[in-house]
Amino acid sequence: MSNRPASRPRTSFPRTALAVLRAIRREHPVLIHGLYTYLSVTSLLLALTAAVAARG
């Protein structure tokens, strides 16, 4: 018998968030486009808010 630990069984699920987004994008491209747009607008608003707050 081998002393190596048993490996985890392989699943069909992606392991990273980026891989998940790529998998979803294949099936629902409009949903991912909307998500990217939402995240872009939110980050822009946060940056503008931080800039205004930093000015005083």
N, CA, C and O atoms as a CHARMM CRD file, in Angstrom:
* protein
*
  224
    1    1 MET  N      0.82800  -1.17700   0.00000 PROA 1      0.00000
    2    1 MET  CA     0.00000   0.00000   0.00000 PROA 1      0.00000
    3    1 MET  C      0.87400   1.24300   0.00000 PROA 1      0.00000
    4    1 MET  O      1.98200   1.25500   0.53700 PROA 1      0.00000
    5    2 SER  N      0.35400   2.26200  -0.60400 PROA 2      0.00000
    6    2 SER  CA     1.06200   3.52400  -0.69200 PROA 2      0.00000
    7    2 SER  C      0.79300   4.37500   0.55500 PROA 2      0.00000
    8    2 SER  O     -0.28100   4.31500   1.15300 PROA 2      0.00000
    9    3 ASN  N      1.79800   5.16200   0.92300 PROA 3      0.00000
   10    3 ASN  CA     1.63700   6.05000   2.06800 PROA 3      0.00000
   11    3 ASN  C      1.10400   7.41600   1.66700 PROA 3      0.00000
   12    3 ASN  O      0.94000   8.29300   2.51500 PROA 3      0.00000
   13    4 ARG  N      0.83300   7.60400   0.38700 PROA 4      0.00000
   14    4 ARG  CA     0.32500   8.88500  -0.08200 PROA 4      0.00000
   15    4 ARG  C     -1.11400   9.07200   0.38300 PROA 4      0.00000
   16    4 ARG  O     -1.89100   8.11800   0.41900 PROA 4      0.00000
   17    5 PRO  N     -1.47100  10.33000   0.74600 PROA 5      0.00000
   18    5 PRO  CA    -2.87000  10.57200   1.14400 PROA 5      0.00000
   19    5 PRO  C     -3.79700  10.44200  -0.05400 PROA 5      0.00000
   20    5 PRO  O     -3.40400  10.67100  -1.19700 PROA 5      0.00000
   21    6 ALA  N     -5.01300  10.07500   0.23300 PROA 6      0.00000
   22    6 ALA  CA    -5.99900   9.93300  -0.83800 PROA 6      0.00000
   23    6 ALA  C     -6.29200  11.30600  -1.43000 PROA 6      0.00000
   24    6 ALA  O     -6.50300  12.27400  -0.69900 PROA 6      0.00000
   25    7 SER  N     -6.30400  11.38300  -2.73200 PROA 7      0.00000
   26    7 SER  CA    -6.57700  12.66800  -3.38000 PROA 7      0.00000
   27    7 SER  C     -8.07800  12.93000  -3.37100 PROA 7      0.00000
   28    7 SER  O     -8.89600  12.01400  -3.28700 PROA 7      0.00000
   29    8 ARG  N     -8.40500  14.21500  -3.46300 PROA 8      0.00000
   30    8 ARG  CA    -9.81200  14.58200  -3.51900 PROA 8      0.00000
   31    8 ARG  C    -10.39100  14.14100  -4.85800 PROA 8      0.00000
   32    8 ARG  O     -9.71500  14.20300  -5.88600 PROA 8      0.00000
   33    9 PRO  N    -11.62800  13.70400  -4.84000 PROA 9      0.00000
   34    9 PRO  CA   -12.23300  13.32900  -6.12300 PROA 9      0.00000
   35    9 PRO  C    -12.41700  14.55700  -7.00800 PROA 9      0.00000
   36    9 PRO  O    -12.73500  15.64100  -6.51900 PROA 9      0.00000
   37   10 ARG  N    -12.22200  14.38600  -8.27700 PROA 10     0.00000
   38   10 ARG  CA   -12.37500  15.47800  -9.22800 PROA 10     0.00000
   39   10 ARG  C    -13.85900  15.77400  -9.39400 PROA 10     0.00000
   40   10 ARG  O    -14.67700  14.86300  -9.52700 PROA 10     0.00000
   41   11 THR  N    -14.19100  17.04600  -9.38500 PROA 11     0.00000
   42   11 THR  CA   -15.57300  17.44100  -9.60800 PROA 11     0.00000
   43   11 THR  C    -15.64700  18.21800 -10.90900 PROA 11     0.00000
   44   11 THR  O    -14.62900  18.62300 -11.47000 PROA 11     0.00000
   45   12 SER  N    -16.84700  18.41600 -11.36800 PROA 12     0.00000
   46   12 SER  CA   -17.02300  19.16600 -12.60400 PROA 12     0.00000
   47   12 SER  C    -17.15100  20.66600 -12.33100 PROA 12     0.00000
   48   12 SER  O    -17.33000  21.44900 -13.26400 PROA 12     0.00000
   49   13 PHE  N    -17.06200  21.07400 -11.05300 PROA 13     0.00000
   50   13 PHE  CA   -17.19100  22.47900 -10.70400 PROA 13     0.00000
   51   13 PHE  C    -15.86600  23.20200 -10.86300 PROA 13     0.00000
   52   13 PHE  O    -14.81900  22.66200 -10.50800 PROA 13     0.00000
   53   14 PRO  N    -15.89800  24.41700 -11.39300 PROA 14     0.00000
   54   14 PRO  CA   -14.66600  25.20500 -11.49700 PROA 14     0.00000
   55   14 PRO  C    -14.14800  25.55600 -10.10500 PROA 14     0.00000
   56   14 PRO  O    -14.92300  25.64200  -9.15300 PROA 14     0.00000
   57   15 ARG  N    -12.84700  25.75700  -9.99000 PROA 15     0.00000
   58   15 ARG  CA   -12.24900  26.00400  -8.68000 PROA 15     0.00000
   59   15 ARG  C    -12.05800  27.47600  -8.37000 PROA 15     0.00000
   60   15 ARG  O    -11.89600  27.82600  -7.20000 PROA 15     0.00000
   61   16 THR  N    -12.06800  28.34900  -9.35800 PROA 16     0.00000
   62   16 THR  CA   -11.83900  29.76000  -9.09100 PROA 16     0.00000
   63   16 THR  C    -13.04700  30.57300  -9.52900 PROA 16     0.00000
   64   16 THR  O    -13.86300  30.11900 -10.33200 PROA 16     0.00000
   65   17 ALA  N    -13.14700  31.78200  -8.98700 PROA 17     0.00000
   66   17 ALA  CA   -14.26300  32.65800  -9.34600 PROA 17     0.00000
   67   17 ALA  C    -14.21500  33.01900 -10.82800 PROA 17     0.00000
   68   17 ALA  O    -15.25200  33.12300 -11.48400 PROA 17     0.00000
   69   18 LEU  N    -13.00700  33.20900 -11.34900 PROA 18     0.00000
   70   18 LEU  CA   -12.87800  33.54800 -12.76700 PROA 18     0.00000
   71   18 LEU  C    -13.37000  32.40200 -13.64900 PROA 18     0.00000
   72   18 LEU  O    -14.02400  32.63000 -14.66700 PROA 18     0.00000
   73   19 ALA  N    -13.05500  31.17900 -13.25700 PROA 19     0.00000
   74   19 ALA  CA   -13.53300  30.02900 -14.02500 PROA 19     0.00000
   75   19 ALA  C    -15.05400  29.92000 -13.96400 PROA 19     0.00000
   76   19 ALA  O    -15.69300  29.52100 -14.93800 PROA 19     0.00000
   77   20 VAL  N    -15.62800  30.27500 -12.82200 PROA 20     0.00000
   78   20 VAL  CA   -17.08700  30.25900 -12.69600 PROA 20     0.00000
   79   20 VAL  C    -17.70100  31.28800 -13.63100 PROA 20     0.00000
   80   20 VAL  O    -18.67200  30.99300 -14.32900 PROA 20     0.00000
   81   21 LEU  N    -17.13300  32.51500 -13.65100 PROA 21     0.00000
   82   21 LEU  CA   -17.66300  33.54500 -14.54600 PROA 21     0.00000
   83   21 LEU  C    -17.54300  33.13800 -16.01100 PROA 21     0.00000
   84   21 LEU  O    -18.44100  33.41000 -16.80700 PROA 21     0.00000
   85   22 ARG  N    -16.45300  32.49900 -16.36200 PROA 22     0.00000
   86   22 ARG  CA   -16.29600  32.03700 -17.75200 PROA 22     0.00000
   87   22 ARG  C    -17.34700  30.98800 -18.10500 PROA 22     0.00000
   88   22 ARG  O    -17.89500  30.99100 -19.20700 PROA 22     0.00000
   89   23 ALA  N    -17.62100  30.09500 -17.16200 PROA 23     0.00000
   90   23 ALA  CA   -18.61000  29.04900 -17.41600 PROA 23     0.00000
   91   23 ALA  C    -20.00700  29.64700 -17.54900 PROA 23     0.00000
   92   23 ALA  O    -20.77900  29.24100 -18.41800 PROA 23     0.00000
   93   24 ILE  N    -20.33300  30.61400 -16.68500 PROA 24     0.00000
   94   24 ILE  CA   -21.64900  31.25400 -16.75800 PROA 24     0.00000
   95   24 ILE  C    -21.76700  32.08800 -18.02500 PROA 24     0.00000
   96   24 ILE  O    -22.83700  32.15800 -18.62900 PROA 24     0.00000
   97   25 ARG  N    -20.66100  32.72400 -18.43100 PROA 25     0.00000
   98   25 ARG  CA   -20.70600  33.59300 -19.61700 PROA 25     0.00000
   99   25 ARG  C    -21.06400  32.81300 -20.87800 PROA 25     0.00000
  100   25 ARG  O    -21.70500  33.34500 -21.78400 PROA 25     0.00000
  101   26 ARG  N    -20.65000  31.56200 -20.93000 PROA 26     0.00000
  102   26 ARG  CA   -20.99300  30.74100 -22.10000 PROA 26     0.00000
  103   26 ARG  C    -22.49900  30.55000 -22.23100 PROA 26     0.00000
  104   26 ARG  O    -23.04100  30.53700 -23.33600 PROA 26     0.00000
  105   27 GLU  N    -23.17100  30.40100 -21.08200 PROA 27     0.00000
  106   27 GLU  CA   -24.60500  30.13200 -21.11300 PROA 27     0.00000
  107   27 GLU  C    -25.45600  31.40000 -21.01900 PROA 27     0.00000
  108   27 GLU  O    -26.55400  31.45100 -21.57200 PROA 27     0.00000
  109   28 HSD  N    -24.95000  32.43200 -20.31500 PROA 28     0.00000
  110   28 HSD  CA   -25.73400  33.64500 -20.07000 PROA 28     0.00000
  111   28 HSD  C    -24.87900  34.88400 -20.29600 PROA 28     0.00000
  112   28 HSD  O    -24.52700  35.56100 -19.33000 PROA 28     0.00000
  113   29 PRO  N    -24.53500  35.20100 -21.53700 PROA 29     0.00000
  114   29 PRO  CA   -23.64400  36.34400 -21.78500 PROA 29     0.00000
  115   29 PRO  C    -24.24900  37.69000 -21.38200 PROA 29     0.00000
  116   29 PRO  O    -23.51600  38.58700 -20.96300 PROA 29     0.00000
  117   30 VAL  N    -25.56700  37.85000 -21.50000 PROA 30     0.00000
  118   30 VAL  CA   -26.20200  39.11500 -21.14900 PROA 30     0.00000
  119   30 VAL  C    -26.14000  39.33300 -19.63600 PROA 30     0.00000
  120   30 VAL  O    -25.92400  40.45500 -19.17800 PROA 30     0.00000
  121   31 LEU  N    -26.32500  38.28700 -18.87900 PROA 31     0.00000
  122   31 LEU  CA   -26.25000  38.37600 -17.42300 PROA 31     0.00000
  123   31 LEU  C    -24.86400  38.83300 -16.97300 PROA 31     0.00000
  124   31 LEU  O    -24.74700  39.69900 -16.10600 PROA 31     0.00000
  125   32 ILE  N    -23.82600  38.26000 -17.55300 PROA 32     0.00000
  126   32 ILE  CA   -22.46100  38.62400 -17.17400 PROA 32     0.00000
  127   32 ILE  C    -22.14800  40.04900 -17.63200 PROA 32     0.00000
  128   32 ILE  O    -21.46100  40.78400 -16.92300 PROA 32     0.00000
  129   33 HSD  N    -22.63800  40.44500 -18.79300 PROA 33     0.00000
  130   33 HSD  CA   -22.42800  41.82300 -19.25100 PROA 33     0.00000
  131   33 HSD  C    -23.07000  42.80800 -18.27200 PROA 33     0.00000
  132   33 HSD  O    -22.47800  43.83600 -17.94500 PROA 33     0.00000
  133   34 GLY  N    -24.26000  42.49700 -17.81200 PROA 34     0.00000
  134   34 GLY  CA   -24.93000  43.34200 -16.82700 PROA 34     0.00000
  135   34 GLY  C    -24.17200  43.38200 -15.50900 PROA 34     0.00000
  136   34 GLY  O    -24.08400  44.43300 -14.87600 PROA 34     0.00000
  137   35 LEU  N    -23.63000  42.25900 -15.09600 PROA 35     0.00000
  138   35 LEU  CA   -22.84600  42.20600 -13.86000 PROA 35     0.00000
  139   35 LEU  C    -21.58000  43.04900 -13.97800 PROA 35     0.00000
  140   35 LEU  O    -21.24500  43.80000 -13.06200 PROA 35     0.00000
  141   36 TYR  N    -20.87800  42.92700 -15.10000 PROA 36     0.00000
  142   36 TYR  CA   -19.66400  43.73600 -15.32000 PROA 36     0.00000
  143   36 TYR  C    -20.00400  45.22900 -15.34400 PROA 36     0.00000
  144   36 TYR  O    -19.26500  46.04400 -14.79100 PROA 36     0.00000
  145   37 THR  N    -21.11500  45.58300 -15.98200 PROA 37     0.00000
  146   37 THR  CA   -21.52600  46.98200 -16.03000 PROA 37     0.00000
  147   37 THR  C    -21.84300  47.49100 -14.63000 PROA 37     0.00000
  148   37 THR  O    -21.42000  48.58600 -14.25800 PROA 37     0.00000
  149   38 TYR  N    -22.57600  46.71200 -13.85900 PROA 38     0.00000
  150   38 TYR  CA   -22.91400  47.08900 -12.49200 PROA 38     0.00000
  151   38 TYR  C    -21.64500  47.29300 -11.65600 PROA 38     0.00000
  152   38 TYR  O    -21.53200  48.27900 -10.92800 PROA 38     0.00000
  153   39 LEU  N    -20.70500  46.37200 -11.76000 PROA 39     0.00000
  154   39 LEU  CA   -19.47000  46.48700 -10.98400 PROA 39     0.00000
  155   39 LEU  C    -18.64400  47.69500 -11.42400 PROA 39     0.00000
  156   39 LEU  O    -18.01800  48.34800 -10.59000 PROA 39     0.00000
  157   40 SER  N    -18.63500  47.99800 -12.71500 PROA 40     0.00000
  158   40 SER  CA   -17.90100  49.15500 -13.21200 PROA 40     0.00000
  159   40 SER  C    -18.50000  50.45700 -12.70000 PROA 40     0.00000
  160   40 SER  O    -17.77500  51.34100 -12.24400 PROA 40     0.00000
  161   41 VAL  N    -19.81100  50.57500 -12.77200 PROA 41     0.00000
  162   41 VAL  CA   -20.47800  51.79100 -12.30900 PROA 41     0.00000
  163   41 VAL  C    -20.31100  51.94700 -10.80000 PROA 41     0.00000
  164   41 VAL  O    -20.07700  53.05300 -10.31300 PROA 41     0.00000
  165   42 THR  N    -20.42800  50.86000 -10.06800 PROA 42     0.00000
  166   42 THR  CA   -20.26600  50.90900  -8.61200 PROA 42     0.00000
  167   42 THR  C    -18.85500  51.34200  -8.23300 PROA 42     0.00000
  168   42 THR  O    -18.68200  52.16800  -7.33600 PROA 42     0.00000
  169   43 SER  N    -17.84900  50.79600  -8.90400 PROA 43     0.00000
  170   43 SER  CA   -16.47300  51.18000  -8.58200 PROA 43     0.00000
  171   43 SER  C    -16.20900  52.63900  -8.94700 PROA 43     0.00000
  172   43 SER  O    -15.47200  53.33000  -8.24300 PROA 43     0.00000
  173   44 LEU  N    -16.80200  53.10700 -10.03300 PROA 44     0.00000
  174   44 LEU  CA   -16.65900  54.51900 -10.41100 PROA 44     0.00000
  175   44 LEU  C    -17.28900  55.43100  -9.35800 PROA 44     0.00000
  176   44 LEU  O    -16.69600  56.43600  -8.96700 PROA 44     0.00000
  177   45 LEU  N    -18.47900  55.08300  -8.90600 PROA 45     0.00000
  178   45 LEU  CA   -19.14900  55.87800  -7.86900 PROA 45     0.00000
  179   45 LEU  C    -18.36600  55.86100  -6.55500 PROA 45     0.00000
  180   45 LEU  O    -18.28900  56.88200  -5.87200 PROA 45     0.00000
  181   46 LEU  N    -17.79400  54.73000  -6.20000 PROA 46     0.00000
  182   46 LEU  CA   -16.98300  54.66800  -4.98500 PROA 46     0.00000
  183   46 LEU  C    -15.73500  55.52900  -5.11500 PROA 46     0.00000
  184   46 LEU  O    -15.35000  56.20700  -4.16300 PROA 46     0.00000
  185   47 ALA  N    -15.09800  55.50900  -6.28500 PROA 47     0.00000
  186   47 ALA  CA   -13.91100  56.32200  -6.49200 PROA 47     0.00000
  187   47 ALA  C    -14.25600  57.81100  -6.43200 PROA 47     0.00000
  188   47 ALA  O    -13.51600  58.59200  -5.83400 PROA 47     0.00000
  189   48 LEU  N    -15.37000  58.21000  -7.04500 PROA 48     0.00000
  190   48 LEU  CA   -15.79600  59.60600  -7.00100 PROA 48     0.00000
  191   48 LEU  C    -16.14300  60.02900  -5.57000 PROA 48     0.00000
  192   48 LEU  O    -15.80500  61.13600  -5.15000 PROA 48     0.00000
  193   49 THR  N    -16.80400  59.16600  -4.83700 PROA 49     0.00000
  194   49 THR  CA   -17.14700  59.46800  -3.45300 PROA 49     0.00000
  195   49 THR  C    -15.89900  59.63200  -2.60600 PROA 49     0.00000
  196   49 THR  O    -15.82100  60.54700  -1.78600 PROA 49     0.00000
  197   50 ALA  N    -14.92300  58.75600  -2.79700 PROA 50     0.00000
  198   50 ALA  CA   -13.66200  58.86000  -2.04900 PROA 50     0.00000
  199   50 ALA  C    -12.91300  60.12200  -2.41100 PROA 50     0.00000
  200   50 ALA  O    -12.31400  60.75700  -1.54200 PROA 50     0.00000
  201   51 ALA  N    -12.93500  60.50000  -3.68500 PROA 51     0.00000
  202   51 ALA  CA   -12.23700  61.71700  -4.10800 PROA 51     0.00000
  203   51 ALA  C    -12.88700  62.96100  -3.51300 PROA 51     0.00000
  204   51 ALA  O    -12.18900  63.87900  -3.08200 PROA 51     0.00000
  205   52 VAL  N    -14.20800  63.00000  -3.48500 PROA 52     0.00000
  206   52 VAL  CA   -14.90800  64.14300  -2.90400 PROA 52     0.00000
  207   52 VAL  C    -14.67000  64.19800  -1.39600 PROA 52     0.00000
  208   52 VAL  O    -14.47800  65.28000  -0.84000 PROA 52     0.00000
  209   53 ALA  N    -14.68000  63.06100  -0.74300 PROA 53     0.00000
  210   53 ALA  CA   -14.44200  63.02600   0.69600 PROA 53     0.00000
  211   53 ALA  C    -13.00200  63.43400   1.02800 PROA 53     0.00000
  212   53 ALA  O    -12.76300  64.05900   2.06200 PROA 53     0.00000
  213   54 ALA  N    -12.05500  63.09300   0.17300 PROA 54     0.00000
  214   54 ALA  CA   -10.66500  63.43500   0.41800 PROA 54     0.00000
  215   54 ALA  C    -10.41700  64.94400   0.23700 PROA 54     0.00000
  216   54 ALA  O     -9.52200  65.50900   0.86500 PROA 54     0.00000
  217   55 ARG  N    -11.20700  65.57900  -0.61500 PROA 55     0.00000
  218   55 ARG  CA   -11.04900  67.02500  -0.84200 PROA 55     0.00000
  219   55 ARG  C    -11.47500  67.83000   0.37200 PROA 55     0.00000
  220   55 ARG  O    -11.02200  68.95600   0.57800 PROA 55     0.00000
  221   56 GLY  N    -12.33400  67.25000   1.15600 PROA 56     0.00000
  222   56 GLY  CA   -12.68400  67.96300   2.37200 PROA 56     0.00000
  223   56 GLY  C    -14.09200  68.29300   2.43300 PROA 56     0.00000
  224   56 GLY  O    -14.54300  68.89900   3.40500 PROA 56     0.00000
